[in-house]
Amino acid sequence: MERRKHLRLPGYDYSAEGAYFVTIVCHDRHPYFGKVVDKDMELGPIGIAADICWKELPLHFSNVRIDVHQVMPEHFHGILFLDGSKRVSGILTIDSGIVQLNNATVSKQNATDQSQFFSRISPKRGTLGVIIRTFKAAVTTWCRSNGYPEFGWQSLYYDRIIRNNEELDRIRQYIRMNPQNYHKKAQ
């Protein structure tokens, strides 16, 4: 069996304060988000939803600040900053003997076992992985609720830890120029 290449930097704390460049791709590179016309991106309904969901990330994660982003026909580029001093609220709430865990309910007696299991297998709160997973889920949920059941993402995403201001400026420029360079890449 072929082993999957690790995309994350081994041993790196992805909740650490810093800047991150992410690229997220639609399933089978299908152009769900719209099209490039005359070197400008024209967003379709799903592209508009993705743009809005990205812009709303800071409303759901107090440790996130978004920067330049670009929705493309079949992928998305964005820069976000994580503030290590701010932590997001918990995802586990207990109410009237029932535990809510990401919309799944379990009885209180199994809560400890379930909670420990999910803690071991789940990405940690406030990490880049949780933020991107939430973004992808929000777009997918919008699509399912609005008549686009065929929409999907590739299972992974690509990230780059931005190490200095020169790199940040270069990546910002790359993102801004993506629509103008789109057809050059396709040739």
Secondary structure, 3 states (H helix, E strand, C coil): CCCCCCCCCCCCCCCCCEEEEEEEEEHHHCCCCEEEECCEEEECHHHHHHHHHHHCHHHHCCCEEEEEEEECCCEEEEEEEECCCCCCCCCEEEECCEEEECCEEEEHHHHHHHHHHHHHHCCCCCCHHHHHHHHHHHHHHHHHHCCCCCCCECCCCEEEEECCHHHHHHHHHHHHHHHHHHHHHHC
